[in-house]
Amino acid sequence: MIALGDLEWRRKRYPEAAALYRQALARANEVSDRASTASARIQLALTYRDLKQLDDAAREAKDAREIAQATQARPLEVQAVYAQGEIARARGRDEDALDYYASGEEIARETGDPEMTWRLNFGRGQSLEGLKRDDEALAAYQSAVKTIELVRSGLREERFRAGYLEDKYQVYVALVQLLLKLKRPDEAFVFAEKLRARSYLDMLNRGQPPIRNEGQRQTETSLQNRIRKLQSQVEEETAKPKPDQKRQAFELFSQELAEAERDYENFLDDLRRAEPAYAAARALTVPSGKEVQQRLPANTALVEYVVGEQSLVVFVLTSDGLQAKSIPQRVADLQARVDTLRDLLLRKDTNEWKLPAASLYRTLIAPVEEAGWLRDVKQLYIIPHAQLHYVPFAALLKATNNHNQFLVDDYVLAYLPAAAALVYTNAPTGSGKSVSGHGAFKHAPAVHSKRIAKRLRLISSAAPVARWQPRDRKLVQTPGS
């Protein structure tokens, strides 16, 4: 029942998640399963927080912590303390939240739980930023990212499976936004790339690894399986109530895990010399802005987006430098416009899609064009993020003097999963060659402007003019049109 609740919570269907957690709590009480009772209360507390029912959330977290303390279940206790910190932060009590996070970090160090460690660091960073203590917040976010990257293989999925990737993504977004606020765009770009590194690696994993030596491939698989097994054994042991834990077994598993991780790092070191591109991607190494700039041909720009809850960050790189800005934009409104555009593009004999297409152009492209960052640029690499993966950028419209012009009329477009694809794909350095001839385009085929523009104009019929209402996601026909 808790797993079903986790599924609904991940879908942001919080009332449904709360109902399932309450059922799980009732069943756990019936059979006197105190561990499951505490787990259900923790999940209820976090769900009530999302529902803004903060008094109910605080009560559930307090009860869960008392149960965990009574049963000496330290892993459950740290989760309950984390929930208390999150609820205090939701109430605007950042100083109280910091106290809870500090208590949780002490327990997390004792249990050796990196999952809770990064969550607590992230919460602490948010509270510190709320208190305008930006340098301390930056250090907390960086600690959270460092912990996340220690378990970057994604093998620790059992605990907090629901929401894991989303929470991790929010850490990077918060760090990128804070670095921009502190006028450190080069560092912000690096962390924007780190945000994408996991997806890029997953893309590589879907194909056969480009290791020419079959022995190396088998060695990597064997090391990964060994780490998976040992991490699972450590998790199982730490999840037990303290009286049931076997300290000797825990120490043995931890020692073997450390050795396995060292073996894997040594393997990557050897691989880096033999297959540098693959090893860099496998180690989630990300390029600096300067490394990316060296790969950009003349008249070419890379536009990379990072979507946050309340703002959109845009990076623009050319061979001349890196620029970045944060644009106020609620993610819910952005999602509504993307959905509306996609829905309308599926309809026949209508040009109503032009309104959200123009609106998205004003949000995604116009700010960087107006800043002069795309001057003399003819070719664009687009690196979308989150909802923007569903945007047909070629169809975005620029309205000037009663004339509509597609984005693809002005630029040859191509899509990349990450800027790292330019650096780690044996692509030639910037030499003025056209984008369509660039080696990285085995990952990002070019969108040929003339062909796409012609198709877009064919579906632009003389339909009635409409006025788009973004908040209601409605198109209202203009009287007399």
matplotlib code that plots the C-alpha trace (Angstrom):
import matplotlib.pyplot as plt

x = [0.0, 2.9, 4.4, 1.1, 1.0, 4.5, 3.4, 0.5, 2.8, 5.3, 2.4, 1.7, -1.8, -1.4, -5.0, -4.9, -1.4, -2.6, -5.6, -3.3, -0.8, -3.7, -4.8, -1.2, -1.1, -4.4, -3.1, 0.2, -1.6, -3.8, -0.8, 1.2, 4.0, 5.7, 8.3, 5.6, 3.5, 6.4, 7.1, 3.4, 3.4, 6.5, 5.1, 1.8, 3.7, 5.5, 2.2, 0.3, 3.1, 2.5, -1.2, -0.4, -2.0, 1.0, -0.6, -1.5, 2.0, 3.7, 1.7, 2.5, 6.2, 6.3, 4.5, 6.8, 9.9, 8.7, 8.1, 11.5, 13.2, 11.2, 12.3, 15.8, 15.3, 17.8, 17.2, 13.5, 14.3, 16.5, 13.6, 11.2, 13.6, 14.0, 10.2, 10.1, 12.7, 10.7, 7.5, 9.2, 10.7, 7.2, 5.9, 8.7, 10.5, 13.9, 15.9, 13.9, 14.3, 18.1, 18.0, 16.1, 18.4, 21.5, 20.0, 19.2, 22.7, 24.2, 22.0, 22.8, 26.5, 26.0, 23.9, 26.1, 23.0, 24.0, 20.4, 19.3, 22.5, 21.9, 18.3, 19.2, 21.9, 19.5, 16.9, 19.5, 20.6, 17.0, 16.6, 19.9, 19.0, 15.6, 17.6, 19.8, 22.9, 23.8, 27.4, 26.4, 23.5, 25.9, 28.1, 25.1, 23.9, 27.4, 27.6, 24.2, 25.5, 28.8, 26.8, 24.5, 27.4, 28.9, 25.9, 25.6, 25.4, 21.7, 22.1, 20.6, 17.0, 15.1, 14.7, 12.9, 12.4, 9.4, 10.5, 14.2, 15.1, 12.8, 14.4, 17.9, 17.0, 15.8, 19.2, 21.0, 18.4, 18.7, 22.5, 22.4, 20.0, 22.1, 25.3, 23.8, 22.5, 26.1, 27.3, 29.2, 27.8, 30.7, 30.2, 26.4, 26.9, 29.0, 26.3, 23.6, 25.7, 26.0, 22.2, 22.1, 25.0, 22.9, 20.5, 23.4, 25.0, 21.6, 21.5, 25.0, 23.9, 21.0, 23.6, 26.6, 29.4, 32.1, 34.8, 36.7, 38.1, 35.6, 37.6, 37.1, 33.4, 33.1, 35.2, 33.0, 29.8, 31.3, 32.4, 29.0, 27.2, 29.5, 28.8, 25.0, 25.1, 27.2, 25.1, 22.0, 23.5, 24.6, 21.1, 19.4, 21.6, 21.2, 17.4, 17.1, 16.3, 19.5, 19.1, 18.8, 21.8, 24.9, 27.7, 30.4, 28.4, 27.8, 31.5, 32.4, 29.9, 31.1, 34.7, 34.1, 31.9, 34.8, 37.2, 34.8, 34.4, 38.1, 38.5, 35.9, 37.7, 41.0, 39.2, 38.0, 41.5, 42.8, 39.9, 40.5, 43.8, 42.5, 39.0, 39.0, 35.6, 33.7, 35.5, 34.7, 31.0, 31.0, 32.5, 30.0, 32.8, 31.3, 33.1, 33.7, 32.2, 35.6, 35.8, 32.4, 33.3, 36.3, 33.9, 31.5, 32.0, 31.7, 28.1, 26.9, 25.4, 24.5, 21.3, 20.9, 17.8, 17.2, 13.6, 12.9, 9.7, 9.5, 12.1, 13.8, 17.6, 19.0, 22.7, 24.0, 27.5, 29.3, 32.9, 33.3, 32.0, 29.2, 26.1, 23.3, 20.1, 17.2, 13.7, 10.7, 8.4, 6.2, 6.7, 2.9, 2.3, 5.1, 3.7, 0.3, 1.6, 3.7, 0.6, -1.6, 0.8, 1.2, -2.6, -3.3, -0.6, -2.5, -5.7, -6.3, -7.4, -6.5, -3.8, -4.7, -1.4, 0.3, -0.7, 1.1, 3.9, 4.5, 4.1, 6.8, 9.0, 8.7, 9.7, 12.4, 14.1, 13.3, 15.1, 18.4, 17.9, 17.0, 20.2, 22.2, 23.6, 22.5, 23.8, 25.3, 24.3, 22.9, 23.0, 21.6, 22.2, 19.2, 19.6, 16.1, 15.2, 12.2, 9.0, 11.0, 11.8, 8.3, 8.6, 8.8, 11.3, 11.2, 7.5, 8.1, 6.9, 8.4, 5.8, 7.2, 5.1, 2.2, 4.6, 5.1, 8.5, 9.4, 12.5, 13.7, 13.5, 16.3, 18.5, 19.5, 18.5, 19.8, 19.2, 21.7, 21.1, 24.0, 26.8, 29.1, 28.0, 30.0, 33.2, 33.0, 32.0, 35.2, 33.8, 36.2, 37.0, 35.3, 36.5, 33.7, 32.2, 28.5, 26.5, 25.1, 28.6, 29.6, 30.6, 28.4, 25.3, 25.3, 23.6, 21.8, 20.5, 20.1, 16.6, 16.8, 15.2, 13.7, 12.0, 10.5, 9.4, 7.6, 5.8, 4.8, 3.4, 1.3, -0.5, -1.0, -4.5, -6.7, -8.5, -10.3, -8.0, -8.0, -6.9, -5.1, -5.7, -2.7, -4.0, -7.2, -5.5, -8.3, -8.4, -11.3, -12.3, -12.1, -15.6, -16.0, -12.9]
y = [0.0, 2.4, 1.6, 2.5, 5.7, 6.5, 6.0, 8.5, 10.9, 10.8, 11.7, 14.7, 13.2, 14.1, 13.4, 9.9, 9.3, 10.4, 8.0, 5.1, 6.0, 6.1, 2.6, 1.4, 3.0, 1.3, -2.1, -1.7, -0.8, -3.9, -6.2, -4.1, -3.6, -0.5, -0.1, 0.0, 2.3, 4.8, 4.5, 5.3, 8.2, 9.7, 9.5, 10.9, 13.8, 14.7, 14.4, 16.6, 19.1, 19.1, 19.5, 22.5, 20.7, 21.5, 20.8, 17.3, 16.9, 18.0, 15.5, 12.6, 13.4, 13.7, 10.4, 8.7, 10.0, 8.7, 5.2, 5.2, 6.2, 3.6, 0.8, 2.2, 2.2, 4.9, 4.9, 5.6, 8.2, 10.2, 10.1, 11.4, 14.2, 15.2, 15.4, 17.6, 19.9, 20.1, 21.0, 23.7, 25.1, 25.0, 27.1, 29.7, 28.7, 28.4, 28.5, 25.7, 23.7, 24.1, 22.6, 19.6, 19.2, 19.3, 16.5, 14.5, 14.8, 13.5, 10.4, 10.0, 10.0, 7.3, 5.1, 5.9, 6.8, 9.0, 9.1, 11.0, 13.0, 14.7, 15.3, 17.0, 19.0, 20.2, 21.2, 23.0, 24.9, 26.0, 27.2, 29.1, 30.7, 31.7, 33.4, 35.2, 33.3, 32.6, 31.5, 28.9, 27.8, 27.4, 25.1, 23.1, 22.6, 21.6, 19.0, 17.6, 17.3, 15.7, 13.1, 12.5, 11.9, 9.4, 7.2, 8.4, 4.9, 4.9, 1.6, 2.7, 2.8, 0.9, 3.6, 6.8, 5.4, 7.6, 11.1, 10.3, 11.7, 14.7, 15.6, 15.2, 17.4, 20.1, 20.2, 21.0, 23.6, 25.3, 25.3, 26.7, 29.5, 30.4, 30.5, 32.8, 35.0, 35.2, 36.2, 32.9, 31.8, 29.5, 27.4, 27.5, 26.0, 23.1, 22.1, 22.5, 19.9, 17.7, 17.7, 16.2, 13.8, 10.9, 11.1, 11.2, 8.2, 6.4, 7.1, 5.6, 2.6, 1.8, 1.0, -1.2, 0.5, 1.8, -0.3, -2.3, -4.8, -7.5, -8.2, -4.6, -4.8, -7.9, -6.4, -3.4, -5.5, -7.7, -4.7, -3.0, -6.2, -6.6, -3.0, -3.5, -6.6, -5.0, -1.8, -3.9, -5.9, -2.7, -1.2, -4.3, -4.3, -0.6, -0.8, -3.3, -2.1, -1.6, -4.7, -6.9, -5.4, -7.5, -5.0, -7.5, -8.2, -4.4, -3.7, -6.5, -5.4, -1.8, -2.8, -4.9, -2.1, 0.4, -2.1, -2.7, 1.0, 1.5, -1.3, 0.4, 3.8, 2.1, 0.5, 3.9, 5.3, 2.6, 3.0, 6.7, 6.2, 3.6, 5.1, 8.7, 9.7, 6.7, 6.9, 10.6, 9.9, 6.9, 8.9, 11.7, 14.1, 17.3, 19.8, 23.4, 26.2, 26.9, 23.3, 23.5, 26.9, 25.3, 22.8, 25.4, 26.3, 29.9, 31.4, 28.7, 29.0, 26.4, 27.3, 25.3, 25.5, 24.6, 24.6, 25.6, 25.9, 29.7, 30.6, 29.4, 29.6, 30.0, 29.6, 30.7, 29.7, 30.8, 30.6, 34.1, 33.3, 32.2, 34.3, 33.3, 34.8, 33.8, 34.4, 34.6, 31.7, 29.4, 25.8, 25.2, 28.0, 26.7, 23.2, 24.6, 26.4, 23.4, 21.1, 23.5, 23.9, 20.1, 19.5, 22.2, 21.0, 17.7, 19.4, 19.8, 22.9, 25.4, 27.9, 28.3, 26.6, 29.8, 31.7, 29.4, 29.0, 32.7, 32.9, 30.2, 32.1, 35.2, 33.1, 30.8, 32.7, 36.4, 37.2, 36.0, 37.5, 40.9, 40.7, 40.4, 36.9, 35.4, 38.2, 36.7, 33.2, 31.0, 27.6, 26.6, 23.6, 23.3, 21.5, 21.3, 20.3, 18.8, 20.1, 21.7, 18.3, 18.3, 21.7, 21.6, 24.5, 24.6, 25.7, 28.6, 31.8, 35.3, 37.9, 41.1, 43.8, 41.5, 38.9, 35.5, 33.9, 30.4, 29.9, 27.4, 30.2, 32.0, 29.1, 25.6, 23.7, 20.6, 19.0, 17.6, 15.6, 17.6, 19.9, 17.0, 15.3, 17.9, 17.2, 13.4, 12.2, 12.6, 15.7, 18.1, 21.4, 24.5, 25.2, 27.0, 23.7, 23.6, 22.2, 19.4, 18.2, 18.2, 14.9, 15.3, 15.0, 11.3, 12.2, 15.3, 15.3, 18.7, 20.1, 21.3, 24.7, 24.9, 21.5, 22.0, 25.6, 24.5, 21.8, 24.2, 26.7, 23.9, 23.3, 27.1, 27.5, 30.6, 29.6, 32.1, 34.3, 33.2, 34.8, 32.4, 32.5, 30.7, 30.2, 28.6, 26.8, 28.1, 29.6, 32.1, 33.0, 36.8, 38.3, 39.0, 37.0]
z = [0.0, 0.8, -2.7, -4.3, -2.3, -3.5, -7.1, -6.6, -4.8, -7.7, -10.0, -7.7, -6.9, -3.3, -2.0, -3.6, -2.1, 1.4, 1.2, 0.4, 3.1, 5.6, 4.5, 4.9, 8.4, 9.4, 8.2, 10.1, 13.3, 12.9, 12.9, 15.4, 12.8, 14.3, 11.6, 8.9, 11.1, 11.3, 7.5, 6.7, 9.1, 7.5, 4.0, 5.3, 6.9, 3.6, 1.7, 4.1, 3.7, -0.1, 0.6, 2.9, 5.9, 8.0, 11.5, 10.4, 8.8, 12.0, 14.1, 11.8, 11.8, 15.6, 16.1, 13.5, 15.3, 18.7, 17.3, 15.7, 18.9, 20.9, 18.6, 18.1, 14.4, 13.5, 9.7, 10.4, 12.9, 10.5, 7.9, 10.6, 11.6, 7.9, 7.6, 10.7, 9.0, 5.8, 7.6, 9.7, 6.4, 4.8, 7.8, 7.2, 10.4, 8.8, 12.0, 13.5, 10.2, 10.5, 13.9, 12.6, 9.6, 11.9, 14.1, 11.1, 9.7, 12.9, 12.7, 9.0, 9.7, 12.2, 9.9, 6.8, 4.8, 1.8, 0.6, 3.7, 3.8, 0.5, 1.3, 4.6, 3.0, 0.3, 2.9, 4.9, 1.8, 1.1, 4.6, 4.5, 1.2, 2.7, 5.5, 2.9, 4.0, 0.4, 0.8, 3.4, 1.2, -1.7, 0.5, 1.5, -2.0, -3.1, -0.3, -1.5, -5.1, -3.9, -2.0, -4.9, -7.2, -4.8, -5.6, -9.2, -10.6, -9.5, -7.7, -4.4, -5.6, -2.9, -0.3, -1.3, -4.8, -5.3, -6.2, -6.2, -9.6, -9.2, -5.9, -7.3, -10.2, -7.9, -6.1, -9.3, -10.3, -7.0, -7.2, -10.8, -9.8, -6.7, -8.7, -11.2, -8.4, -7.1, -10.6, -11.2, -14.7, -15.6, -12.5, -13.0, -16.5, -15.1, -12.7, -15.5, -17.4, -14.3, -14.1, -17.6, -17.1, -15.8, -18.8, -21.2, -19.6, -19.8, -23.5, -23.9, -21.8, -24.2, -26.9, -26.8, -24.9, -27.3, -25.7, -28.3, -25.8, -24.8, -21.7, -20.5, -21.1, -19.0, -16.3, -16.1, -15.9, -13.2, -11.1, -11.4, -10.3, -7.3, -6.2, -6.6, -4.5, -1.7, -1.6, -1.3, 1.6, 3.4, 3.0, 4.3, 7.4, 8.2, 7.7, 10.6, 14.2, 16.1, 18.3, 15.2, 13.4, 13.0, 13.4, 12.1, 9.0, 8.4, 8.7, 6.4, 3.7, 4.1, 3.7, 0.7, -0.9, -0.4, -2.1, -5.0, -5.5, -5.5, -8.0, -10.2, -10.0, -10.9, -13.9, -15.0, -14.6, -16.9, -19.3, -19.4, -21.0, -23.6, -24.3, -23.0, -24.4, -23.0, -19.7, -19.3, -20.0, -17.7, -14.9, -15.5, -16.3, -17.6, -19.8, -18.8, -20.8, -22.5, -23.6, -25.3, -26.9, -28.6, -30.2, -31.6, -35.3, -36.4, -36.5, -34.1, -30.7, -28.0, -26.1, -22.9, -20.6, -17.0, -15.7, -12.1, -10.2, -10.5, -13.1, -16.3, -16.7, -20.2, -21.1, -24.5, -25.6, -28.7, -29.7, -28.2, -24.7, -22.3, -21.3, -18.9, -17.5, -15.3, -16.7, -14.2, -15.4, -13.3, -14.4, -14.3, -16.8, -19.0, -18.9, -19.9, -23.0, -24.1, -23.7, -25.6, -28.5, -28.9, -28.7, -31.3, -33.7, -33.9, -35.2, -38.8, -40.7, -37.9, -37.2, -33.5, -32.6, -33.7, -30.5, -28.0, -30.5, -30.5, -26.7, -26.2, -28.7, -26.5, -23.4, -24.8, -27.6, -27.6, -24.3, -25.7, -29.1, -27.6, -25.4, -28.6, -27.8, -31.1, -33.3, -36.5, -35.4, -38.1, -36.4, -33.0, -30.8, -28.5, -25.2, -23.6, -20.1, -18.4, -20.1, -22.9, -24.4, -25.7, -27.4, -31.3, -31.4, -35.2, -35.0, -32.6, -34.2, -34.2, -34.9, -36.4, -38.2, -38.9, -40.3, -38.7, -39.0, -37.8, -35.7, -38.3, -40.9, -39.1, -37.8, -38.7, -35.6, -33.9, -30.5, -28.0, -24.8, -23.2, -24.2, -23.3, -26.5, -28.4, -26.4, -26.0, -29.5, -31.5, -33.1, -34.7, -33.0, -34.2, -37.7, -39.4, -40.7, -41.0, -38.1, -40.3, -40.9, -37.2, -35.8, -32.7, -34.9, -34.7, -31.4, -32.7, -36.3, -37.8, -38.6, -42.1, -42.2, -45.7, -45.5, -42.1, -42.8, -45.9, -44.0, -41.3, -43.8, -45.4, -42.2, -41.6, -43.1, -43.0, -39.8, -37.5, -35.4, -31.7, -28.5, -26.2, -22.4, -20.9, -17.4, -18.6, -21.4, -23.7, -27.1, -27.6, -31.1, -31.7, -32.5, -36.2, -37.2]

ax = plt.figure().add_subplot(projection="3d")
ax.plot(x, y, z, "-o")
ax.set_aspect("equal")
plt.show()
